[in-house]
Amino acid sequence: MVGIFLSVWVRRELVQHVGHLRVATIGRGIMGCLGNKGCIAMSMSLHRTSFCFVCSHLASGEKEGDELKRNSDVAEILKSAQFPRICKSPCRRIPERILDHDRVIWFGDLNYRVALSYQETRSLLRNNDWNSLLERDQLKIEREAGRVFNGWKEGKITFAPTYKYSQNSDIYAGETVKSKKKRRTPAWCDRILWHGNGMEQLQYLRGESKFSDHRPVCAVFAAQAEMNNRYRKACLGADSRIPSDELIPQRHSFY
């Protein structure tokens, strides 16, 4: 893959309980196969619960109908991403597809735009009217219509659009670009969704790094993991729950 990176970090005390690590990649770029667009997905188990993390960069473009290309990317990734088979025993179910996992988190530059003109979007932004903007968010519209990410969840967005910014500034790129061809309507391109039970989102926010023309997004989750009986008995009587304030970033400029 080109320009897509996925890294999963685990607390030291949990490393011995992590297994079945596998990676799958899908290219959806030029000619529908090159790696400038697509995804990297990682599958793993924690105790007896399977997790999948998907980092994707979907089709770009803000013309009417471009959202259908992104829907197609998602459908193809879900259809074609397959993890290597590593367990032949019929008694142990090791997931081979993304949706086979107990808990899935999908994130990245999903590239869904706001279905409004640049001027209409800028007017709503000046008034901090994010609710009206979100009503025209393509991902929200497509999900509610059942055309993409059916059965997935996303937390409430309470931050400004994350794209597109001028280099090393807090100014949206359209304010400094004279050519309408190069102007981009601000949008929430960068998103985090999840699938499966046993997960609770504690926070959903954006960072303020100026390294890119996007602003990074971050989410904090509490996830349940099924333990084997021997380990569960060893934990009885011990408070193994991590306080939520240790999980949530204390400041938003975390990148």
C-alpha positions in Angstrom: 0.0 0.0 0.0 1.1 3.6 -0.7 0.6 6.1 2.1 -1.5 3.9 4.4 0.0 2.8 7.7 -1.5 0.8 10.5 0.1 0.2 13.9 -1.5 -1.6 16.9 0.0 -1.1 20.3 -0.7 -3.3 23.3 -0.1 -2.9 27.0 2.9 -5.0 28.1 0.8 -7.1 30.5 -1.6 -8.1 27.7 1.0 -9.2 25.1 1.0 -12.8 26.3 -2.8 -12.9 25.7 -2.6 -11.6 22.1 -2.5 -14.1 19.2 -3.5 -15.0 15.7 -1.9 -11.9 14.2 -2.6 -11.5 10.5 -2.7 -8.7 7.9 -4.8 -8.2 4.7 -4.5 -5.5 2.1 -6.8 -4.3 -0.6 -5.8 -1.9 -3.4 -8.6 0.4 -4.8 -6.6 3.1 -6.5 -5.8 3.5 -10.2 -7.5 0.9 -12.3 -9.3 -0.3 -9.1 -6.2 -2.2 -7.8 -3.2 0.1 -7.1 -2.3 0.9 -3.5 -2.8 4.7 -3.5 -6.3 4.0 -2.3 -7.6 1.0 -0.4 -7.0 -0.4 3.1 -4.7 -2.3 5.4 -6.6 -4.5 7.9 -5.1 -6.3 10.9 -6.7 -9.3 12.7 -5.8 -10.4 16.2 -7.3 -12.1 19.2 -7.2 -10.9 22.8 -7.9 -13.8 25.2 -10.9 -15.4 23.4 -12.2 -12.3 21.6 -11.3 -11.4 18.0 -10.5 -7.9 17.0 -10.0 -6.3 13.6 -8.6 -2.9 12.8 -9.1 -1.4 9.3 -7.2 1.7 8.1 -8.5 2.9 4.7 -8.1 5.7 2.2 -11.2 5.8 0.0 -11.9 7.4 -3.4 -11.6 11.1 -3.5 -13.7 13.8 -5.3 -16.5 16.1 -4.3 -18.6 15.9 -7.5 -22.2 14.6 -7.2 -22.0 10.8 -7.4 -18.4 10.5 -6.1 -19.9 9.2 -2.8 -21.0 6.1 -4.7 -17.3 5.3 -5.6 -16.6 5.4 -1.9 -19.5 3.1 -1.2 -18.1 0.7 -3.8 -14.7 0.8 -2.1 -16.2 -0.1 1.2 -18.2 -3.0 -0.3 -15.2 -4.3 -2.2 -13.0 -4.2 0.9 -15.6 -6.1 3.0 -16.0 -8.6 0.2 -12.4 -9.2 -0.8 -10.3 -8.6 2.4 -9.4 -12.1 3.6 -6.9 -13.1 6.3 -4.7 -16.2 6.0 -6.2 -19.4 7.4 -4.0 -20.4 10.4 -6.2 -22.9 12.3 -7.5 -26.1 10.6 -9.3 -27.3 13.8 -13.1 -27.2 13.3 -13.4 -26.6 17.0 -11.8 -23.1 17.0 -13.3 -20.3 14.9 -10.6 -18.0 13.6 -12.2 -15.2 11.6 -11.1 -14.9 7.9 -13.3 -11.9 6.9 -13.6 -8.4 8.5 -17.2 -8.9 9.6 -16.4 -12.3 11.1 -14.6 -10.6 14.0 -16.3 -9.9 17.4 -15.1 -6.3 17.5 -14.1 -4.2 14.5 -12.8 -0.6 14.3 -12.6 1.1 10.9 -10.9 4.5 10.5 -9.0 6.7 8.1 -9.6 9.2 5.3 -13.0 7.9 4.2 -13.2 11.0 2.0 -17.0 11.5 2.3 -17.9 15.2 1.7 -20.6 17.7 2.5 -23.4 17.8 -0.1 -23.4 21.6 -0.2 -21.7 24.3 -2.3 -18.5 25.9 -1.0 -20.3 29.2 -0.2 -23.1 27.5 1.7 -20.7 25.4 3.7 -18.5 28.4 4.5 -21.6 30.4 5.7 -22.6 27.6 8.1 -19.1 27.3 9.3 -18.9 31.0 10.1 -22.0 30.6 12.3 -20.6 27.4 13.9 -23.8 25.6 12.6 -22.3 22.2 12.5 -25.7 20.4 13.0 -26.9 21.8 9.6 -23.7 20.8 8.0 -23.9 17.3 9.4 -27.3 16.9 8.0 -25.7 17.1 4.5 -22.7 14.9 5.4 -22.5 12.3 2.7 -21.5 9.4 5.1 -24.5 10.2 7.3 -26.8 10.3 4.3 -25.4 7.1 2.8 -25.5 5.2 6.1 -29.1 6.2 6.9 -30.1 5.1 3.4 -28.6 1.7 4.0 -26.1 2.0 1.1 -22.9 1.7 3.1 -21.7 0.6 6.6 -25.0 -1.0 7.4 -25.0 -2.1 11.0 -22.0 0.0 11.9 -21.9 2.8 14.5 -20.2 6.2 14.7 -20.0 8.5 17.7 -21.5 12.0 17.8 -19.3 14.5 15.9 -18.7 17.6 18.0 -15.7 19.0 16.2 -15.1 21.1 13.1 -14.6 19.6 9.6 -11.1 18.1 9.3 -10.4 18.8 5.7 -9.0 20.8 3.8 -6.5 23.1 5.5 -3.8 25.3 4.1 -0.3 24.1 4.9 0.8 24.8 8.5 -2.2 26.9 9.3 -5.7 26.9 10.8 -7.2 28.3 7.6 -9.3 26.2 5.3 -7.6 25.9 1.9 -10.5 27.5 0.0 -9.9 30.8 1.7 -6.4 31.1 0.2 -7.0 29.5 -3.3 -8.0 31.8 -6.1 -8.8 29.0 -8.6 -12.2 27.4 -8.1 -10.8 24.2 -9.6 -8.3 23.8 -6.7 -10.8 24.9 -4.0 -12.1 22.2 -1.7 -15.3 22.4 0.3 -14.6 21.7 4.1 -15.7 18.3 5.1 -15.4 15.6 7.8 -13.3 13.3 5.6 -11.6 11.6 8.6 -13.8 9.2 10.5 -13.9 6.3 13.0 -16.6 3.7 13.0 -17.1 0.4 14.8 -19.0 -2.8 14.5 -19.9 -5.5 17.0 -21.2 -5.7 20.5 -19.2 -5.2 23.7 -17.8 -1.9 22.8 -18.4 1.6 24.2 -17.0 4.8 22.8 -15.8 7.1 25.5 -14.6 10.0 23.4 -14.4 11.1 19.8 -12.3 14.2 19.0 -9.9 15.7 16.6 -6.3 16.8 17.1 -4.8 20.1 16.0 -1.6 19.0 14.3 -0.8 21.2 11.3 1.5 18.6 9.6 -1.1 17.7 7.0 -4.0 19.4 5.1 -6.2 17.1 7.3 -6.7 17.3 11.0 -6.3 13.9 12.7 -9.1 12.3 14.6 -9.0 10.1 17.7 -11.5 7.9 19.5 -11.3 6.1 22.9 -13.2 2.8 23.4 -13.8 0.5 26.3 -14.0 -3.1 24.9 -15.0 -6.3 26.5 -12.8 -9.4 26.0 -13.9 -13.0 26.9 -11.3 -14.7 29.1 -10.6 -18.4 29.4 -11.7 -19.9 32.7 -8.2 -20.3 34.2 -7.3 -16.6 33.6 -10.8 -15.5 34.8 -10.3 -17.3 38.1 -6.9 -15.7 38.6 -8.5 -12.3 38.2 -11.3 -12.9 40.7 -11.0 -10.5 43.6 -8.6 -8.2 41.8 -9.8 -4.9 40.4 -8.5 -5.2 36.8 -10.7 -2.4 35.3 -8.7 0.6 34.0 -10.2 3.9 35.1 -11.7 5.8 32.1 -9.7 8.9 33.0 -6.5 7.0 32.2 -7.8 6.2 28.7 -9.0 9.6 27.6 -6.4 12.1 26.3 -6.1 15.1 28.6 -5.6 17.5 25.8 -6.7 17.7 22.2 -3.3 18.6 20.6 -2.2 15.0 21.1 -0.4 14.6 17.7 
